[in-house]
Amino acid sequence: MWRVALYSEPVLDARPADPRWLTSGEVLRAERLVHAVDRHRFVVSHTLLRLAVGESLGVPPGSVLFDFTCERCGEQHGRPRVVGGAGGAGGSGGAGGADAGGAVWPSVSVSLSRSSGAALIAVLVAQPGERVPSLGVDLEHFDAVVFAGFDGVALSAAERRSLPAAAADPSAAADPSATADPSATAARAALWVRKEAVAKAFGSGLRRDPREIEVVGRASGRTVVHGQPFAWLDVESPEPGFAAAVAVADARPEAVVVEFRSLPA
């Protein structure tokens, strides 16, 4: 049984931006963002990563060490990996380690998603000596899926058939937002966040054709990407008008439990 802790922040702008815990690579990424609001939200969400992992492990958030090395190019813009605590070892996707005092640092998987000023963080902690599976979480505002041609570029044939019977492809309208059916928009958003969560857990992100990740189902399911199985589950979003999902590698949906927790102030 895998217990995924979910931490949500509906209003990133309400929190102060303090980069003291961020790596130099994170600070540089924030500085490269054009708009001040985007820089603020980046810093806040990456601070919340530390708060979430610290709360999950019962350690000071500033002691949690992250690595963002991209698995393709080596730059510091990859998915977040917990590589241990200050003065200790550990990490994501391994069997943990021990700090200088001999205390075991468990294996941790973490995933972060931001959309329209809100954030959702997922943390999965393995038992000491146990290997943790990769994890993905995604959060999207409904507006993200209301554009011309979405169905054709994002959904498989089976997923298109799963949409409400009256749902017209937004590509048929000159202004998709003006004719979008609310139930169809919610259904499209649900399919999209499931795909994104699985892609994050797989490690490909949007480099993979989203139509290849099929996630038809009511609220949970299982899909296979390049021979590797992933469980996905719809989860509660921080605010109305959003969809959210979490995915866990090498797991069955019934073996994944989601627990919502509060972020420290």
C-alpha positions in Angstrom: 0.0 0.0 0.0 1.4 3.4 -1.0 0.2 6.5 0.9 0.5 9.7 -1.1 0.4 12.9 0.9 -1.1 15.9 -1.0 -0.5 19.5 -0.1 -2.5 22.2 -1.8 -2.1 26.0 -2.0 -5.0 27.7 -3.7 -3.4 31.2 -3.7 0.4 31.3 -4.2 0.3 35.1 -4.4 -0.9 35.2 -0.7 2.4 33.9 0.5 5.7 35.8 0.7 8.5 34.8 -1.7 11.6 33.9 0.2 14.3 32.1 -1.8 16.6 31.3 1.1 16.1 27.5 0.8 16.3 27.3 -3.0 19.3 26.0 -4.9 21.3 28.4 -7.1 19.8 26.7 -10.1 16.2 27.4 -8.8 17.1 31.0 -8.2 18.4 31.3 -11.7 15.3 29.8 -13.2 13.1 32.2 -11.2 15.2 35.2 -12.4 14.8 34.2 -16.0 11.0 34.4 -15.8 9.8 37.5 -17.5 6.8 38.5 -15.3 7.2 39.3 -11.7 4.1 37.3 -10.7 5.6 34.2 -12.3 8.9 34.7 -10.4 6.9 35.1 -7.2 4.9 31.9 -7.8 8.0 29.9 -8.7 9.8 30.9 -5.6 6.8 30.3 -3.3 5.9 26.9 -4.9 9.5 25.7 -4.5 9.6 26.8 -0.9 6.4 24.9 -0.4 8.2 21.8 -1.7 10.5 22.0 1.3 7.6 22.6 3.7 5.7 19.6 2.3 8.6 17.2 2.4 9.7 18.5 5.8 6.2 17.9 7.2 6.0 14.4 5.7 9.3 13.4 7.2 9.1 15.4 10.4 12.3 17.3 9.6 13.1 21.1 9.3 12.1 22.1 5.8 15.4 24.0 5.3 17.3 20.8 5.8 15.8 19.0 2.8 18.2 18.9 -0.2 16.8 18.9 -3.7 18.4 18.1 -7.1 16.7 19.3 -10.4 19.2 17.8 -12.9 17.5 17.1 -16.2 17.9 13.5 -17.1 18.3 14.4 -20.8 20.6 17.5 -20.8 22.0 17.8 -17.3 20.7 21.3 -16.7 18.9 22.3 -13.5 15.3 22.3 -14.9 14.4 18.6 -14.3 11.8 17.1 -12.1 12.5 17.5 -8.3 14.4 14.8 -6.5 15.0 14.7 -2.8 18.7 13.8 -2.4 18.8 13.8 1.4 19.0 16.1 4.3 21.6 18.6 5.3 24.4 16.5 6.8 22.8 13.2 5.6 22.1 10.9 2.7 19.0 9.6 1.1 17.1 10.4 -2.1 14.4 9.7 -4.6 13.8 6.4 -6.2 16.3 4.5 -4.1 16.3 2.6 -0.8 17.2 5.6 1.4 20.4 6.1 3.4 21.7 7.2 6.8 22.9 10.5 8.1 26.0 11.2 10.0 24.4 10.1 13.2 23.3 6.8 11.8 19.6 7.8 11.5 17.9 6.3 8.4 16.8 8.8 5.8 13.9 7.2 3.9 13.4 7.2 0.1 11.1 9.9 -1.1 9.3 10.8 -4.4 7.9 14.2 -4.9 6.0 16.1 -7.6 4.8 19.7 -8.0 2.3 21.3 -10.3 1.2 24.9 -10.7 -1.7 26.4 -12.6 -3.4 29.8 -12.6 -1.8 30.8 -9.3 -2.6 27.6 -7.4 -0.2 24.7 -6.6 -0.5 21.0 -5.7 2.4 19.0 -4.2 2.5 15.2 -3.8 4.9 13.4 -1.5 5.4 9.6 -1.2 7.7 8.3 1.5 8.9 4.7 1.6 9.6 2.7 4.7 13.3 2.5 5.7 15.1 0.2 3.3 12.2 0.2 0.8 12.4 1.5 -2.7 9.9 4.2 -3.5 8.1 4.3 -6.9 8.2 7.4 -9.1 5.3 9.8 -8.6 3.6 12.5 -10.6 0.9 15.1 -9.9 -0.8 17.5 -12.1 -3.2 20.5 -11.6 -4.8 22.4 -14.5 -7.4 25.1 -14.7 -10.2 24.2 -17.0 -9.2 27.0 -19.4 -6.1 25.1 -20.3 -8.1 22.5 -22.3 -10.5 25.0 -24.1 -8.7 25.6 -27.4 -9.1 24.7 -31.0 -7.9 21.3 -31.8 -7.4 20.0 -28.3 -9.1 16.6 -28.9 -7.0 15.9 -32.0 -3.7 16.6 -30.4 -4.3 15.3 -26.8 -6.9 12.5 -26.8 -6.9 9.0 -28.2 -9.9 7.7 -30.1 -11.1 5.9 -27.0 -10.8 9.0 -24.9 -12.7 11.1 -27.4 -15.5 8.4 -27.3 -15.6 8.7 -23.5 -16.5 12.4 -23.6 -20.2 13.4 -22.9 -22.4 12.6 -25.9 -23.2 16.2 -26.6 -19.5 17.4 -26.3 -18.4 19.0 -29.5 -14.7 19.3 -30.3 -13.7 22.9 -29.5 -11.9 23.0 -32.8 -15.3 23.2 -34.5 -15.8 26.7 -33.1 -14.1 29.9 -34.0 -14.1 30.9 -30.3 -13.9 27.6 -28.3 -14.4 29.3 -24.9 -17.7 30.8 -26.0 -19.3 27.4 -26.8 -17.5 25.1 -24.3 -19.9 22.8 -22.5 -19.0 22.8 -18.8 -19.3 19.0 -18.4 -17.2 18.3 -21.5 -14.6 20.8 -20.4 -14.4 19.1 -17.0 -14.1 15.7 -18.7 -11.3 17.0 -21.0 -9.4 18.6 -18.1 -9.7 15.3 -16.1 -8.2 13.3 -19.0 -5.4 15.9 -19.4 -4.3 15.9 -15.8 -4.2 12.1 -15.7 -2.0 12.1 -18.7 0.3 14.8 -17.3 0.6 13.0 -13.9 1.5 9.7 -15.7 4.0 11.5 -17.9 5.7 13.1 -14.9 5.9 9.8 -13.1 7.4 8.2 -16.2 9.8 11.0 -16.5 9.0 12.1 -20.0 6.8 15.1 -19.4 5.2 16.5 -22.5 8.0 15.1 -24.7 5.8 12.1 -25.2 2.7 12.3 -27.5 -0.2 12.6 -25.0 -2.4 10.4 -27.2 -0.1 7.5 -26.4 -1.0 7.7 -22.7 -4.6 6.4 -22.5 -6.4 7.1 -19.2 -10.1 6.3 -19.8 -12.0 5.6 -16.6 -14.3 7.1 -14.0 -12.0 8.2 -11.1 -9.0 5.8 -11.2 -7.3 3.4 -13.5 -4.1 1.8 -14.8 -2.1 2.5 -17.9 1.1 1.2 -19.4 3.9 3.3 -20.9 6.7 1.5 -22.6 5.9 -1.6 -20.7 5.8 0.1 -17.3 2.4 0.2 -15.5 1.1 3.3 -13.7 -1.8 3.8 -11.4 -3.7 7.1 -11.8 -6.3 8.6 -9.5 -8.4 11.7 -9.8 -8.0 13.9 -6.7 -9.7 16.9 -5.2 -8.4 20.2 -6.6 -7.6 23.3 -4.5 -10.3 25.4 -6.0 -13.4 25.1 -8.2 -12.6 25.2 -11.9 -9.5 23.0 -11.7 -8.8 19.3 -12.3 -6.1 17.3 -10.5 -4.7 13.8 -10.6 -1.8 11.8 -9.2 0.0 8.8 -10.7 2.3 6.2 -9.1 4.6 3.9 -11.1 4.4 0.1 -10.7 1.3 0.2 -8.6 -2.4 -0.8 -8.8 -5.0 1.9 -8.2 -6.5 0.0 -5.2 -3.0 0.0 -3.6 -2.7 3.8 -3.6 -4.2 5.9 -0.8 -4.3 9.7 -1.0 -4.2 11.8 2.1 -4.7 15.6 2.1 -2.5 17.4 4.6 -2.1 21.0 5.5 1.0 23.0 4.6 2.6 24.9 7.5 1.9 28.6 7.5 
